[in-house]
Amino acid sequence: MNQKQPSDLIVEVFAVAVSELVVLGLTREEAVLGLLSQAAVQANPGAMVHAAVLHQKFHTEFEKGEIC
């Protein structure tokens, strides 16, 4: 069996969660913000700093569809 990297699994699970929330009536933006809010509440402050760095580094590429 071909094992996936943890980061790949997280991306897949996040995409499924967003899709399911959209099916339940949320917009994509509402779904992402809701999941992000829960992550922010549960994560430690260092993880949130890391998330902000990743956002600055990769958000433009994501918006262009260059990364998922």
C-alpha positions in Angstrom: 0.0 0.0 0.0 1.3 3.4 -1.0 1.4 5.6 2.2 0.7 9.3 1.8 2.5 12.1 3.5 0.7 13.5 6.5 0.5 16.9 4.8 -1.1 15.3 1.8 -3.7 13.6 4.0 -4.5 16.9 5.8 -5.0 18.6 2.4 -7.4 15.9 1.3 -9.3 15.9 4.6 -9.6 19.7 4.5 -10.9 19.6 0.9 -13.5 16.9 1.8 -14.6 18.9 4.9 -15.0 22.1 2.9 -17.0 20.2 0.2 -19.3 18.6 2.8 -20.0 21.9 4.5 -20.8 23.5 1.1 -23.3 20.6 0.5 -24.8 21.5 3.8 -25.5 25.0 2.6 -22.4 27.1 3.5 -20.4 29.0 1.0 -16.9 27.9 0.4 -15.7 31.0 2.2 -17.9 30.3 5.2 -16.7 26.7 5.3 -13.0 27.6 5.2 -13.5 30.4 7.8 -15.4 28.0 10.1 -12.7 25.3 9.9 -10.0 28.0 10.3 -11.7 29.4 13.4 -11.8 25.9 15.0 -8.1 25.4 14.2 -7.2 28.8 15.6 -9.0 28.0 18.9 -7.4 24.6 19.3 -3.8 25.5 18.1 -1.1 26.8 20.3 0.2 30.4 19.6 3.4 29.1 17.9 1.3 27.1 15.4 -0.7 30.2 14.6 2.5 32.2 13.9 3.6 29.4 11.6 0.2 29.4 9.8 0.6 33.2 9.2 4.0 32.7 7.7 2.7 29.9 5.4 -0.2 32.2 4.4 2.2 35.0 3.4 4.4 32.6 1.6 1.9 30.5 -0.4 -1.5 32.3 -0.6 -0.8 34.0 -3.9 0.2 30.7 -5.6 -2.9 29.0 -4.2 -5.1 31.7 -5.6 -3.5 31.3 -9.0 -4.2 27.5 -8.8 -0.5 26.7 -8.7 -0.7 24.7 -5.5 -3.6 23.0 -3.7 
